[in-house]
Amino acid sequence: MNKYELALVVNAKIEDEARNAVVEEIKDMITKFGGKDLKVDDWGKKKLAYEIQKMNEGNYYFIQFDAEASTPAELEQRLRIKDNVLRYLCIRQDEE
């Protein structure tokens, strides 16, 4: 098992319920593909460095989890088509 961190920028124009539903759906996806020990860090609404889809703000989430090496590819394949996810990045964290 490797340690990963998934950074998400979610559409800030949607309501809180819809935003929480997006994050919950992504957490369910992670567990579906074998992820464990999920820790979600909500950074809240931040200004984007540049405009994305005519938006200047986004809600930032960082999800840390343990998973097999195939999990990030499966996640990215599904995150690519999610409507309310503006940007994402999944990286493997170094063992300390």
N, CA, C and O atoms as a printed pandas DataFrame, in Angstrom:
     atom_number atom_name residue_name chain_id  residue_number  x_coord  y_coord  z_coord
0              1         N          MET        A               1    0.842   -1.194    0.000
1              2        CA          MET        A               1    0.000    0.000    0.000
2              3         C          MET        A               1    0.877    1.245    0.000
3              4         O          MET        A               1    1.885    1.324    0.703
4              5         N          ASN        A               2    0.467    2.200   -0.801
5              6        CA          ASN        A               2    1.154    3.481   -0.879
6              7         C          ASN        A               2    0.262    4.564   -0.281
7              8         O          ASN        A               2   -0.957    4.415   -0.208
8              9         N          LYS        A               3    0.894    5.656    0.144
9             10        CA          LYS        A               3    0.148    6.800    0.662
10            11         C          LYS        A               3   -0.016    7.805   -0.476
11            12         O          LYS        A               3    0.936    8.124   -1.187
12            13         N          TYR        A               4   -1.249    8.295   -0.632
13            14        CA          TYR        A               4   -1.555    9.253   -1.693
14            15         C          TYR        A               4   -2.269   10.462   -1.116
15            16         O          TYR        A               4   -2.876   10.404   -0.046
16            17         N          GLU        A               5   -2.177   11.565   -1.862
17            18        CA          GLU        A               5   -2.951   12.753   -1.532
18            19         C          GLU        A               5   -3.623   13.235   -2.809
19            20         O          GLU        A               5   -2.974   13.429   -3.837
20            21         N          LEU        A               6   -4.928   13.423   -2.724
21            22        CA          LEU        A               6   -5.724   13.908   -3.849
22            23         C          LEU        A               6   -6.128   15.344   -3.563
23            24         O          LEU        A               6   -6.816   15.615   -2.579
24            25         N          ALA        A               7   -5.703   16.264   -4.420
25            26        CA          ALA        A               7   -6.089   17.668   -4.303
26            27         C          ALA        A               7   -7.231   17.924   -5.279
27            28         O          ALA        A               7   -7.142   17.573   -6.455
28            29         N          LEU        A               8   -8.295   18.534   -4.787
29            30        CA          LEU        A               8   -9.476   18.809   -5.611
30            31         C          LEU        A               8   -9.813   20.284   -5.560
31            32         O          LEU        A               8   -9.713   20.918   -4.510
32            33         N          VAL        A               9  -10.212   20.826   -6.695
33            34        CA          VAL        A               9  -10.803   22.157   -6.739
34            35         C          VAL        A               9  -12.216   21.949   -7.254
35            36         O          VAL        A               9  -12.425   21.550   -8.399
36            37         N          VAL        A              10  -13.191   22.229   -6.382
37            38        CA          VAL        A              10  -14.600   22.008   -6.693
38            39         C          VAL        A              10  -15.262   23.352   -6.976
39            40         O          VAL        A              10  -14.922   24.367   -6.367
40            41         N          ASN        A              11  -16.197   23.345   -7.895
41            42        CA          ASN        A              11  -16.957   24.525   -8.279
42            43         C          ASN        A              11  -17.500   25.247   -7.041
43            44         O          ASN        A              11  -18.193   24.635   -6.228
44            45         N          ALA        A              12  -17.194   26.530   -6.890
45            46        CA          ALA        A              12  -17.636   27.301   -5.721
46            47         C          ALA        A              12  -19.039   27.878   -5.907
47            48         O          ALA        A              12  -19.633   28.376   -4.950
48            49         N          LYS        A              13  -19.574   27.816   -7.130
49            50        CA          LYS        A              13  -20.893   28.407   -7.390
50            51         C          LYS        A              13  -22.040   27.469   -7.031
51            52         O          LYS        A              13  -23.193   27.898   -7.009
52            53         N          ILE        A              14  -21.754   26.207   -6.751
53            54        CA          ILE        A              14  -22.826   25.284   -6.385
54            55         C          ILE        A              14  -23.111   25.389   -4.888
55            56         O          ILE        A              14  -22.288   25.901   -4.128
56            57         N          GLU        A              15  -24.261   24.910   -4.477
57            58        CA          GLU        A              15  -24.662   25.000   -3.074
58            59         C          GLU        A              15  -23.852   24.032   -2.215
59            60         O          GLU        A              15  -23.231   23.099   -2.723
60            61         N          ASP        A              16  -23.873   24.276   -0.891
61            62        CA          ASP        A              16  -23.099   23.462    0.042
62            63         C          ASP        A              16  -23.474   21.989   -0.020
63            64         O          ASP        A              16  -22.603   21.121    0.032
64            65         N          GLU        A              17  -24.759   21.708   -0.131
65            66        CA          GLU        A              17  -25.208   20.305   -0.193
66            67         C          GLU        A              17  -24.637   19.596   -1.408
67            68         O          GLU        A              17  -24.169   18.462   -1.306
68            69         N          ALA        A              18  -24.674   20.253   -2.551
69            70        CA          ALA        A              18  -24.151   19.661   -3.782
70            71         C          ALA        A              18  -22.643   19.475   -3.689
71            72         O          ALA        A              18  -22.110   18.469   -4.158
72            73         N          ARG        A              19  -21.955   20.440   -3.087
73            74        CA          ARG        A              19  -20.501   20.358   -2.931
74            75         C          ARG        A              19  -20.129   19.195   -2.018
75            76         O          ARG        A              19  -19.200   18.441   -2.307
76            77         N          ASN        A              20  -20.867   19.054   -0.906
77            78        CA          ASN        A              20  -20.610   17.936    0.004
78            79         C          ASN        A              20  -20.914   16.605   -0.666
79            80         O          ASN        A              20  -20.231   15.612   -0.413
80            81         N          ALA        A              21  -21.938   16.576   -1.523
81            82        CA          ALA        A              21  -22.275   15.350   -2.246
82            83         C          ALA        A              21  -21.152   14.951   -3.202
83            84         O          ALA        A              21  -20.861   13.765   -3.358
84            85         N          VAL        A              22  -20.523   15.936   -3.841
85            86        CA          VAL        A              22  -19.400   15.655   -4.749
86            87         C          VAL        A              22  -18.243   15.043   -3.961
87            88         O          VAL        A              22  -17.659   14.047   -4.389
88            89         N          VAL        A              23  -17.914   15.630   -2.819
89            90        CA          VAL        A              23  -16.800   15.127   -2.004
90            91         C          VAL        A              23  -17.116   13.725   -1.476
91            92         O          VAL        A              23  -16.244   12.857   -1.472
92            93         N          GLU        A              24  -18.347   13.499   -1.035
93            94        CA          GLU        A              24  -18.743   12.172   -0.550
94            95         C          GLU        A              24  -18.665   11.133   -1.664
95            96         O          GLU        A              24  -18.240   10.001   -1.434
96            97         N          GLU        A              25  -19.072   11.515   -2.858
97            98        CA          GLU        A              25  -19.015   10.598   -4.001
98            99         C          GLU        A              25  -17.569   10.219   -4.319
99           100         O          GLU        A              25  -17.282    9.067   -4.644
100          101         N          ILE        A              26  -16.672   11.179   -4.227
101          102        CA          ILE        A              26  -15.253   10.912   -4.487
102          103         C          ILE        A              26  -14.677   10.030   -3.387
103          104         O          ILE        A              26  -13.878    9.138   -3.669
104          105         N          LYS        A              27  -15.073   10.266   -2.133
105          106        CA          LYS        A              27  -14.621    9.398   -1.039
106          107         C          LYS        A              27  -15.104    7.967   -1.252
107          108         O          LYS        A              27  -14.359    7.016   -1.015
108          109         N          ASP        A              28  -16.352    7.814   -1.699
109          110        CA          ASP        A              28  -16.889    6.484   -1.995
110          111         C          ASP        A              28  -16.111    5.813   -3.126
111          112         O          ASP        A              28  -15.860    4.608   -3.088
112          113         N          MET        A              29  -15.728    6.612   -4.140
113          114        CA          MET        A              29  -14.935    6.074   -5.247
114          115         C          MET        A              29  -13.593    5.543   -4.742
115          116         O          MET        A              29  -13.144    4.472   -5.151
116          117         N          ILE        A              30  -12.962    6.305   -3.852
117          118        CA          ILE        A              30  -11.657    5.898   -3.318
118          119         C          ILE        A              30  -11.785    4.578   -2.582
119          120         O          ILE        A              30  -10.967    3.679   -2.782
120          121         N          THR        A              31  -12.796    4.442   -1.731
121          122        CA          THR        A              31  -12.969    3.184   -0.987
122          123         C          THR        A              31  -13.360    2.042   -1.914
123          124         O          THR        A              31  -12.985    0.893   -1.681
124          125         N          LYS        A              32  -14.118    2.358   -2.975
125          126        CA          LYS        A              32  -14.513    1.330   -3.952
126          127         C          LYS        A              32  -13.288    0.719   -4.634
127          128         O          LYS        A              32  -13.272   -0.476   -4.927
128          129         N          PHE        A              33  -12.272    1.532   -4.886
129          130        CA          PHE        A              33  -11.065    1.056   -5.552
130          131         C          PHE        A              33   -9.975    0.635   -4.573
131          132         O          PHE        A              33   -8.809    0.529   -4.954
132          133         N          GLY        A              34  -10.341    0.396   -3.316
133          134        CA          GLY        A              34   -9.404   -0.166   -2.350
134          135         C          GLY        A              34   -8.694    0.827   -1.462
135          136         O          GLY        A              34   -7.742    0.454   -0.777
136          137         N          GLY        A              35   -9.115    2.071   -1.445
137          138        CA          GLY        A              35   -8.487    3.068   -0.581
138          139         C          GLY        A              35   -8.930    2.908    0.867
139          140         O          GLY        A              35  -10.071    2.538    1.144
140          141         N          LYS        A              36   -8.007    3.193    1.788
141          142        CA          LYS        A              36   -8.295    3.084    3.216
142          143         C          LYS        A              36   -7.775    4.320    3.936
143          144         O          LYS        A              36   -7.014    5.104    3.370
144          145         N          ASP        A              37   -8.193    4.488    5.193
145          146        CA          ASP        A              37   -7.707    5.561    6.071
146          147         C          ASP        A              37   -7.836    6.942    5.422
147          148         O          ASP        A              37   -6.854    7.677    5.309
148          149         N          LEU        A              38   -9.043    7.282    5.001
149          150        CA          LEU        A              38   -9.278    8.570    4.356
150          151         C          LEU        A              38   -9.281    9.693    5.381
151          152         O          LEU        A              38   -9.891    9.585    6.444
152          153         N          LYS        A              39   -8.585   10.778    5.038
153          154        CA          LYS        A              39   -8.592   11.993    5.853
154          155         C          LYS        A              39   -8.877   13.152    4.910
155          156         O          LYS        A              39   -8.117   13.395    3.972
156          157         N          VAL        A              40   -9.968   13.866    5.154
157          158        CA          VAL        A              40  -10.360   14.977    4.285
158          159         C          VAL        A              40  -10.029   16.288    4.977
159          160         O          VAL        A              40  -10.403   16.510    6.129
160          161         N          ASP        A              41   -9.325   17.152    4.261
161          162        CA          ASP        A              41   -8.958   18.471    4.761
162          163         C          ASP        A              41   -9.641   19.508    3.870
163          164         O          ASP        A              41   -9.293   19.645    2.697
164          165         N          ASP        A              42  -10.608   20.233    4.422
165          166        CA          ASP        A              42  -11.366   21.236    3.672
166          167         C          ASP        A              42  -10.711   22.592    3.879
167          168         O          ASP        A              42  -10.715   23.122    4.989
168          169         N          TRP        A              43  -10.152   23.152    2.821
169          170        CA          TRP        A              43   -9.499   24.459    2.902
170          171         C          TRP        A              43  -10.464   25.601    2.629
171          172         O          TRP        A              43  -10.118   26.766    2.823
172          173         N          GLY        A              44  -11.660   25.283    2.184
173          174        CA          GLY        A              44  -12.654   26.316    1.939
174          175         C          GLY        A              44  -12.493   26.995    0.590
175          176         O          GLY        A              44  -11.785   26.513   -0.294
176          177         N          LYS        A              45  -13.171   28.130    0.456
177          178        CA          LYS        A              45  -13.177   28.862   -0.813
178          179         C          LYS        A              45  -11.929   29.732   -0.924
179          180         O          LYS        A              45  -11.601   30.504   -0.024
180          181         N          LYS        A              46  -11.245   29.581   -2.056
181          182        CA          LYS        A              46  -10.024   30.367   -2.314
182          183         C          LYS        A              46  -10.092   30.940   -3.726
183          184         O          LYS        A              46  -10.784   30.412   -4.596
184          185         N          LYS        A              47   -9.373   32.010   -3.927
185          186        CA          LYS        A              47   -9.268   32.609   -5.262
186          187         C          LYS        A              47   -8.339   31.754   -6.111
187          188         O          LYS        A              47   -7.276   31.330   -5.657
188          189         N          LEU        A              48   -8.753   31.508   -7.345
189          190        CA          LEU        A              48   -7.932   30.724   -8.258
190          191         C          LEU        A              48   -6.816   31.593   -8.842
191          192         O          LEU        A              48   -6.963   32.810   -8.956
192          193         N          ALA        A              49   -5.710   30.964   -9.207
193          194        CA          ALA        A              49   -4.587   31.698   -9.789
194          195         C          ALA        A              49   -4.960   32.253  -11.165
195          196         O          ALA        A              49   -4.463   33.304  -11.570
196          197         N          TYR        A              50   -5.827   31.550  -11.873
197          198        CA          TYR        A              50   -6.297   32.002  -13.172
198          199         C          TYR        A              50   -7.729   31.508  -13.366
199          200         O          TYR        A              50   -8.179   30.589  -12.681
200          201         N          GLU        A              51   -8.420   32.116  -14.287
201          202        CA          GLU        A              51   -9.825   31.793  -14.512
202          203         C          GLU        A              51   -9.966   30.402  -15.133
203          204         O          GLU        A              51   -9.275   30.064  -16.094
204          205         N          ILE        A              52  -10.882   29.594  -14.562
205          206        CA          ILE        A              52  -11.181   28.263  -15.083
206          207         C          ILE        A              52  -12.684   28.211  -15.323
207          208         O          ILE        A              52  -13.469   28.425  -14.399
208          209         N          GLN        A              53  -13.086   27.930  -16.548
209          210        CA          GLN        A              53  -14.505   27.853  -16.915
210          211         C          GLN        A              53  -15.278   29.097  -16.450
211          212         O          GLN        A              53  -16.386   28.985  -15.923
212          213         N          LYS        A              54  -14.698   30.251  -16.645
213          214        CA          LYS        A              54  -15.283   31.549  -16.282
214          215         C          LYS        A              54  -15.533   31.691  -14.786
215          216         O          LYS        A              54  -16.447   32.404  -14.374
216          217         N          MET        A              55  -14.722   31.011  -13.969
217          218        CA          MET        A              55  -14.825   31.122  -12.503
218          219         C          MET        A              55  -13.494   31.607  -11.944
219          220         O          MET        A              55  -12.424   31.240  -12.431
220          221         N          ASN        A              56  -13.584   32.442  -10.909
221          222        CA          ASN        A              56  -12.382   32.972  -10.269
222          223         C          ASN        A              56  -12.128   32.369   -8.900
223          224         O          ASN        A              56  -11.068   32.594   -8.315
224          225         N          GLU        A              57  -13.095   31.595   -8.370
225          226        CA          GLU        A              57  -12.955   30.987   -7.048
226          227         C          GLU        A              57  -13.304   29.509   -7.117
227          228         O          GLU        A              57  -14.054   29.066   -7.987
228          229         N          GLY        A              58  -12.736   28.750   -6.169
229          230        CA          GLY        A              58  -13.041   27.332   -6.073
230          231         C          GLY        A              58  -12.881   26.872   -4.634
231          232         O          GLY        A              58  -12.175   27.502   -3.848
232          233         N          ASN        A              59  -13.536   25.777   -4.294
233          234        CA          ASN        A              59  -13.379   25.176   -2.966
234          235         C          ASN        A              59  -12.297   24.106   -3.042
235          236         O          ASN        A              59  -12.343   23.216   -3.891
236          237         N          TYR        A              60  -11.339   24.206   -2.155
237          238        CA          TYR        A              60  -10.195   23.299   -2.159
238          239         C          TYR        A              60  -10.384   22.196   -1.120
239          240         O          TYR        A              60  -10.762   22.457    0.023
240          241         N          TYR        A              61  -10.113   20.962   -1.539
241          242        CA          TYR        A              61  -10.153   19.799   -0.656
242          243         C          TYR        A              61   -8.896   18.981   -0.874
243          244         O          TYR        A              61   -8.429   18.831   -2.003
244          245         N          PHE        A              62   -8.353   18.453    0.213
245          246        CA          PHE        A              62   -7.207   17.550    0.133
246          247         C          PHE        A              62   -7.591   16.262    0.848
247          248         O          PHE        A              62   -7.936   16.282    2.029
248          249         N          ILE        A              63   -7.531   15.148    0.134
249          250        CA          ILE        A              63   -7.916   13.849    0.685
250          251         C          ILE        A              63   -6.685   12.960    0.711
251          252         O          ILE        A              63   -6.099   12.666   -0.330
252          253         N          GLN        A              64   -6.296   12.536    1.906
253          254        CA          GLN        A              64   -5.163   11.624    2.058
254          255         C          GLN        A              64   -5.704   10.221    2.268
255          256         O          GLN        A              64   -6.669   10.024    3.005
256          257         N          PHE        A              65   -5.073    9.239    1.612
257          258        CA          PHE        A              65   -5.536    7.860    1.734
258          259         C          PHE        A              65   -4.413    6.889    1.401
259          260         O          PHE        A              65   -3.416    7.258    0.779
260          261         N          ASP        A              66   -4.591    5.640    1.828
261          262        CA          ASP        A              66   -3.679    4.545    1.490
262          263         C          ASP        A              66   -4.366    3.693    0.438
263          264         O          ASP        A              66   -5.560    3.412    0.545
264          265         N          ALA        A              67   -3.613    3.278   -0.586
265          266        CA          ALA        A              67   -4.216    2.473   -1.654
266          267         C          ALA        A              67   -3.138    1.758   -2.455
267          268         O          ALA        A              67   -1.945    2.026   -2.317
268          269         N          GLU        A              68   -3.598    0.844   -3.293
269          270        CA          GLU        A              68   -2.708    0.144   -4.219
270          271         C          GLU        A              68   -2.309    1.095   -5.353
271          272         O          GLU        A              68   -2.910    2.155   -5.526
272          273         N          ALA        A              69   -1.306    0.709   -6.110
273          274        CA          ALA        A              69   -0.768    1.566   -7.164
274          275         C          ALA        A              69   -1.753    1.828   -8.306
275          276         O          ALA        A              69   -1.612    2.828   -9.010
276          277         N          SER        A              70   -2.735    0.966   -8.504
277          278        CA          SER        A              70   -3.682    1.145   -9.614
278          279         C          SER        A              70   -4.813    2.128   -9.281
279          280         O          SER        A              70   -5.500    2.599  -10.188
280          281         N          THR        A              71   -5.010    2.434   -8.030
281          282        CA          THR        A              71   -6.125    3.285   -7.600
282          283         C          THR        A              71   -6.091    4.702   -8.180
283          284         O          THR        A              71   -7.128    5.168   -8.652
284          285         N          PRO        A              72   -4.952    5.417   -8.172
285          286        CA          PRO        A              72   -4.961    6.780   -8.718
286          287         C          PRO        A              72   -5.383    6.852  -10.185
287          288         O          PRO        A              72   -6.082    7.786  -10.577
288          289         N          ALA        A              73   -4.975    5.892  -10.990
289          290        CA          ALA        A              73   -5.363    5.906  -12.404
290          291         C          ALA        A              73   -6.875    5.736  -12.551
291          292         O          ALA        A              73   -7.498    6.399  -13.381
292          293         N          GLU        A              74   -7.462    4.854  -11.751
293          294        CA          GLU        A              74   -8.918    4.657  -11.782
294          295         C          GLU        A              74   -9.647    5.932  -11.352
295          296         O          GLU        A              74  -10.645    6.319  -11.960
296          297         N          LEU        A              75   -9.141    6.578  -10.303
297          298        CA          LEU        A              75   -9.760    7.818   -9.817
298          299         C          LEU        A              75   -9.701    8.917  -10.868
299          300         O          LEU        A              75  -10.704    9.570  -11.156
300          301         N          GLU        A              76   -8.513    9.114  -11.439
301          302        CA          GLU        A              76   -8.344   10.190  -12.409
302          303         C          GLU        A              76   -9.219    9.977  -13.631
303          304         O          GLU        A              76   -9.723   10.938  -14.211
304          305         N          GLN        A              77   -9.402    8.735  -14.023
305          306        CA          GLN        A              77  -10.261    8.431  -15.164
306          307         C          GLN        A              77  -11.692    8.895  -14.901
307          308         O          GLN        A              77  -12.357    9.389  -15.811
308          309         N          ARG        A              78  -12.164    8.743  -13.682
309          310        CA          ARG        A              78  -13.525    9.140  -13.343
310          311         C          ARG        A              78  -13.644   10.624  -12.982
311          312         O          ARG        A              78  -14.670   11.248  -13.256
312          313         N          LEU        A              79  -12.597   11.190  -12.368
313          314        CA          LEU        A              79  -12.628   12.615  -12.019
314          315         C          LEU        A              79  -12.606   13.492  -13.268
315          316         O          LEU        A              79  -13.145   14.598  -13.262
316          317         N          ARG        A              80  -11.991   13.007  -14.324
317          318        CA          ARG        A              80  -11.885   13.765  -15.568
318          319         C          ARG        A              80  -13.262   14.143  -16.118
319          320         O          ARG        A              80  -13.402   15.177  -16.770
320          321         N          ILE        A              81  -14.278   13.316  -15.861
321          322        CA          ILE        A              81  -15.601   13.574  -16.431
322          323         C          ILE        A              81  -16.605   14.135  -15.418
323          324         O          ILE        A              81  -17.769   14.339  -15.761
324          325         N          LYS        A              82  -16.174   14.387  -14.182
325          326        CA          LYS        A              82  -17.066   14.973  -13.171
326          327         C          LYS        A              82  -17.309   16.450  -13.500
327          328         O          LYS        A              82  -16.368   17.200  -13.763
328          329         N          ASP        A              83  -18.569   16.852  -13.482
329          330        CA          ASP        A              83  -18.938   18.212  -13.865
330          331         C          ASP        A              83  -18.420   19.280  -12.907
331          332         O          ASP        A              83  -17.882   20.294  -13.351
332          333         N          ASN        A              84  -18.572   19.069  -11.614
333          334        CA          ASN        A              84  -18.260   20.115  -10.641
334          335         C          ASN        A              84  -16.827   20.085  -10.127
335          336         O          ASN        A              84  -16.479   20.875   -9.249
336          337         N          VAL        A              85  -15.990   19.200  -10.644
337          338        CA          VAL        A              85  -14.572   19.180  -10.278
338          339         C          VAL        A              85  -13.819   19.973  -11.338
339          340         O          VAL        A              85  -13.733   19.557  -12.494
340          341         N          LEU        A              86  -13.270   21.131  -10.930
341          342        CA          LEU        A              86  -12.565   21.989  -11.884
342          343         C          LEU        A              86  -11.165   21.466  -12.174
343          344         O          LEU        A              86  -10.752   21.403  -13.331
344          345         N          ARG        A              87  -10.439   21.093  -11.133
345          346        CA          ARG        A              87   -9.083   20.561  -11.269
346          347         C          ARG        A              87   -8.860   19.503  -10.200
347          348         O          ARG        A              87   -9.522   19.502   -9.162
348          349         N          TYR        A              88   -7.918   18.602  -10.468
349          350        CA          TYR        A              88   -7.554   17.561   -9.507
350          351         C          TYR        A              88   -6.107   17.169   -9.732
351          352         O          TYR        A              88   -5.567   17.348  -10.824
352          353         N          LEU        A              89   -5.488   16.639   -8.702
353          354        CA          LEU        A              89   -4.124   16.131   -8.806
354          355         C          LEU        A              89   -3.938   15.088   -7.720
355          356         O          LEU        A              89   -4.163   15.359   -6.540
356          357         N          CYS        A              90   -3.531   13.907   -8.117
357          358        CA          CYS        A              90   -3.290   12.826   -7.172
358          359         C          CYS        A              90   -1.799   12.519   -7.186
359          360         O          CYS        A              90   -1.235   12.175   -8.225
360          361         N          ILE        A              91   -1.166   12.648   -6.022
361          362        CA          ILE        A              91    0.274   12.384   -5.932
362          363         C          ILE        A              91    0.550   11.339   -4.859
363          364         O          ILE        A              91   -0.208   11.192   -3.901
364          365         N          ARG        A              92    1.641   10.626   -5.039
365          366        CA          ARG        A              92    2.071    9.672   -4.033
366          367         C          ARG        A              92    2.982   10.385   -3.048
367          368         O          ARG        A              92    3.920   11.078   -3.441
368          369         N          GLN        A              93    2.696   10.209   -1.769
369          370        CA          GLN        A              93    3.508   10.859   -0.747
370          371         C          GLN        A              93    4.696    9.980   -0.420
371          372         O          GLN        A              93    4.603    8.752   -0.438
372          373         N          ASP        A              94    5.817   10.621   -0.121
373          374        CA          ASP        A              94    7.029    9.879    0.244
374          375         C          ASP        A              94    6.870    9.272    1.626
375          376         O          ASP        A              94    6.241    9.859    2.507
376          377         N          GLU        A              95    7.441    8.102    1.804
377          378        CA          GLU        A              95    7.447    7.470    3.130
378          379         C          GLU        A              95    8.448    8.214    4.003
379          380         O          GLU        A              95    9.561    8.511    3.568
380          381         N          GLU        A              96    8.057    8.510    5.215
381          382        CA          GLU        A              96    8.940    9.257    6.123
382          383         C          GLU        A              96    9.682    8.345    7.039
383          384         O          GLU        A              96   10.467    8.807    7.867
